Amino acid sequence: MGLKGIVGSYQVSRIRRKMALVPMSFPSALLHPRHVLVCLPGGLRELTLVKQFLPAITQLFKPADITLLSMPGMRLSDIYPRKGFQILTPTADQVTWLGLPKRNYLEHLRSYKFDTVLDMNLEMSLFTSTILLSFPDATRIGRGNHLGVPFYNLEIKTRYLRDERNIYRSLLETLSSIMNRSVDGLTPRATR
């Protein structure tokens, strides 16, 4: 880890210590989202896999507005369809030299009033970690054994460790089961 990573980790840990946990009631916190932020991964392979699950994400959170947030410097216009989604990509002047979102960019994101944040990153991202900490009142969903509390208030564990497609599928199937919604393309889990 270079100097940027060390200083960035310190900045995120400072924000983390200030964050107050907000109690949530599940599944009711998931059932009526109005504005959903999907934090996209930074790798091209993962972006391609997440694109395949966009119809399932749309069905899962219907009728909410879904906004896709890419990592700084990523160009998604060639990969992702604009139909039905708003895509936000921070520019160089909206990110600090550490790669963290600037305060004015965080305020811009807060103006959307996201009530659900879905983190699709499989690797640690200081940028996404800062975004997650900036929405303490939102339902923040992520993969289990990744960041944990206080970044997520709903962590979904999966038995898959390296199979990205099955990690995403398992995450969305579990959400579908919790929300008691059937989603095309996902196999429903048996309820116990």
C-alpha positions as CSV (number, residue, x, y, z in Angstrom):
1,M,0.0,0.0,0.0
2,G,1.5,3.3,-1.1
3,L,1.3,6.7,0.6
4,K,-2.1,7.5,-1.0
5,G,-3.6,4.2,0.3
6,I,-2.3,4.8,3.9
7,V,-3.5,8.4,4.0
8,G,-6.8,7.5,2.3
9,S,-7.4,4.6,4.8
10,Y,-6.7,7.1,7.7
11,Q,-9.3,9.6,6.3
12,V,-11.9,6.8,5.9
13,S,-11.3,5.6,9.5
14,R,-11.8,9.2,10.8
15,I,-15.2,9.3,9.0
16,R,-16.0,5.8,10.2
17,R,-15.5,6.8,13.9
18,K,-17.9,9.7,13.5
19,M,-20.7,7.7,12.0
20,A,-23.6,6.9,14.3
21,L,-25.5,3.7,13.6
22,V,-29.2,4.0,12.8
23,P,-31.4,1.1,13.7
24,M,-33.3,-0.5,10.8
25,S,-36.1,-3.0,10.7
26,F,-35.7,-5.7,8.1
27,P,-37.4,-6.5,5.7
28,S,-39.6,-3.4,6.0
29,A,-36.6,-1.1,5.3
30,L,-36.2,-2.8,1.9
31,L,-39.7,-3.0,0.7
32,H,-40.4,0.6,-0.5
33,P,-37.3,2.2,-1.8
34,R,-37.7,5.5,-3.7
35,H,-34.1,6.2,-4.8
36,V,-31.5,3.5,-5.1
37,L,-27.8,4.0,-5.6
38,V,-25.8,1.1,-7.1
39,C,-22.1,1.5,-6.5
40,L,-20.4,-0.2,-9.4
41,P,-17.1,-2.1,-9.2
42,G,-13.9,-0.7,-10.8
43,G,-12.8,-3.7,-12.8
44,L,-14.0,-4.2,-16.4
45,R,-14.8,-7.9,-15.9
46,E,-16.9,-7.1,-12.9
47,L,-18.7,-4.2,-14.7
48,T,-19.6,-6.6,-17.5
49,L,-21.0,-9.1,-15.0
50,V,-23.0,-6.5,-13.1
51,K,-24.5,-5.3,-16.4
52,Q,-26.0,-8.7,-16.8
53,F,-27.8,-8.3,-13.5
54,L,-29.2,-4.8,-14.1
55,P,-32.7,-6.2,-15.2
56,A,-32.8,-8.2,-11.9
57,I,-31.8,-5.1,-9.9
58,T,-34.5,-3.1,-11.7
59,Q,-37.2,-5.7,-10.9
60,L,-36.0,-6.1,-7.3
61,F,-36.3,-2.4,-6.5
62,K,-39.3,-1.6,-8.7
63,P,-40.6,1.2,-8.9
64,A,-37.6,3.1,-7.5
65,D,-35.3,5.4,-9.4
66,I,-32.0,3.6,-9.9
67,T,-28.8,5.5,-10.2
68,L,-25.5,3.8,-11.1
69,L,-22.3,5.3,-9.6
70,S,-19.1,4.4,-11.3
71,M,-15.6,4.7,-10.0
72,P,-13.7,7.9,-10.8
73,G,-12.2,7.9,-14.3
74,M,-14.4,5.1,-15.6
75,R,-16.1,5.6,-18.9
76,L,-19.3,3.6,-18.9
77,S,-21.1,5.1,-21.9
78,D,-19.8,2.2,-24.1
79,I,-20.7,-0.6,-21.7
80,Y,-23.9,0.5,-19.9
81,P,-27.2,1.4,-21.4
82,R,-28.6,4.8,-20.4
83,K,-32.2,3.6,-20.8
84,G,-33.8,3.5,-17.4
85,F,-30.7,4.4,-15.5
86,Q,-29.0,7.6,-14.5
87,I,-25.2,7.1,-14.6
88,L,-23.0,9.3,-12.4
89,T,-19.2,9.3,-12.9
90,P,-17.2,11.7,-10.7
91,T,-14.8,13.9,-12.6
92,A,-11.2,14.6,-11.6
93,D,-12.2,17.9,-9.9
94,Q,-14.8,16.0,-7.7
95,V,-12.2,13.7,-6.2
96,T,-9.3,14.4,-3.9
97,W,-5.7,13.4,-4.7
98,L,-6.4,10.4,-2.5
99,G,-9.2,9.2,-4.8
100,L,-11.9,10.0,-2.2
101,P,-15.0,12.0,-3.1
102,K,-14.8,15.7,-2.2
103,R,-17.3,17.2,0.2
104,N,-19.2,19.1,-2.6
105,Y,-19.6,15.8,-4.5
106,L,-20.9,14.1,-1.4
107,E,-23.4,16.9,-1.0
108,H,-24.4,16.5,-4.6
109,L,-25.0,12.8,-4.0
110,R,-27.0,13.5,-0.8
111,S,-29.3,15.8,-2.8
112,Y,-30.6,12.7,-4.6
113,K,-31.9,11.5,-1.2
114,F,-30.9,7.8,-1.7
115,D,-32.7,5.6,0.7
116,T,-31.0,2.4,-0.5
117,V,-27.3,1.9,-1.4
118,L,-26.3,-1.4,-3.0
119,D,-22.5,-2.0,-3.1
120,M,-21.5,-4.3,-6.0
121,N,-17.7,-4.0,-5.3
122,L,-15.9,-7.2,-4.6
123,E,-12.6,-5.5,-3.7
124,M,-12.0,-2.8,-1.1
125,S,-12.5,0.7,-2.5
126,L,-11.8,3.8,-0.4
127,F,-14.0,5.8,-2.7
128,T,-17.1,3.5,-2.2
129,S,-16.4,3.2,1.5
130,T,-16.6,7.0,1.8
131,I,-19.9,7.0,-0.2
132,L,-21.4,4.3,2.1
133,L,-20.5,6.2,5.2
134,S,-22.1,9.3,3.8
135,F,-25.6,7.8,3.9
136,P,-26.1,6.8,7.5
137,D,-29.9,6.7,7.2
138,A,-30.0,4.6,4.0
139,T,-30.2,0.9,3.8
140,R,-26.7,0.0,2.8
141,I,-26.4,-3.5,1.4
142,G,-23.2,-5.4,0.6
143,R,-21.4,-8.7,0.4
144,G,-20.6,-10.5,3.6
145,N,-17.1,-10.8,4.9
146,H,-16.2,-7.6,3.0
147,L,-16.5,-4.3,4.9
148,G,-19.1,-5.0,7.6
149,V,-20.5,-2.5,10.1
150,P,-20.7,0.5,9.9
151,F,-20.4,0.5,6.1
152,Y,-23.3,-1.9,5.7
153,N,-26.4,-2.4,7.8
154,L,-27.3,-5.5,5.7
155,E,-24.5,-7.8,4.9
156,I,-25.3,-10.8,2.7
157,K,-22.9,-13.7,3.0
158,T,-22.4,-16.1,0.1
159,R,-20.7,-19.5,-0.1
160,Y,-18.8,-18.4,-3.2
161,L,-15.4,-16.9,-2.8
162,R,-14.0,-16.3,-6.2
163,D,-16.8,-16.8,-8.7
164,E,-18.0,-13.3,-9.3
165,R,-21.1,-14.2,-11.3
166,N,-22.4,-16.5,-8.5
167,I,-21.5,-14.0,-5.8
168,Y,-23.7,-11.4,-7.6
169,R,-26.4,-13.9,-8.2
170,S,-26.4,-15.1,-4.6
171,L,-26.5,-11.5,-3.3
172,L,-29.5,-10.7,-5.5
173,E,-31.3,-14.1,-4.8
174,T,-31.0,-13.5,-1.1
175,L,-32.3,-9.9,-1.4
176,S,-35.2,-11.3,-3.5
177,S,-36.0,-13.9,-0.8
178,I,-35.8,-11.3,2.0
179,M,-38.1,-8.9,0.1
180,N,-40.4,-11.8,-0.9
181,R,-40.2,-10.8,-4.6
182,S,-39.7,-13.1,-7.6
183,V,-37.2,-11.8,-10.1
184,D,-36.8,-13.1,-13.6
185,G,-33.5,-14.8,-14.2
186,L,-32.9,-15.6,-10.6
187,T,-33.8,-18.9,-9.1
188,P,-36.0,-18.4,-6.0
189,R,-34.6,-19.8,-2.8
190,A,-36.7,-22.2,-0.7
191,T,-38.2,-20.6,2.3
192,R,-37.9,-22.3,5.7
